[in-house]
C-alpha cells in the first residue's frame, strides 16, 4: 500500500511576524495537549470525583443556611467564594471536556 508523504512543515524565518504566530500557536497546541493529558490523569485517578463531591457537599450546606436571617449573608459569601475556587474552576474545565 502506498502512503502519501506529507511535506514537512516549513518554519517561518525567525523574528518575523509569521514566526511569532507560528510560535504562539505551537505553544498553544502543546499547552492544550498537556492540559488535556493532566485532566485525563486526574480523572482516572479519581481526584476530580473527590473534589466534586466535597464541593457539592459544601455548596449544599451553605445553600441550606443562606435563607437564615441571622447568618444568611455569611453563607451567601461562602457560596460566592466556593464558586471562585480552583475546585469550581476545575469543574468548569472538566465540563468543557465532557460536554464536547
FENVENRA-V802275 format. One line per field, one symbol per residue. psi: psi as a letter, one per 30 degrees, with the letter a starting at -180 (. if undefined). Layout:
# FENVENRA-V802275
psi: ???
This chain:
# FENVENRA-V802275
psi: kkkkkkklkkklkkfleeeeeeeeeeeeeeeeeeeeeeeeeeeefgeeeeeeeeeeeeeeeeeefffkeegeeeeeeeeeeefgleeeeeeeeefeeff.
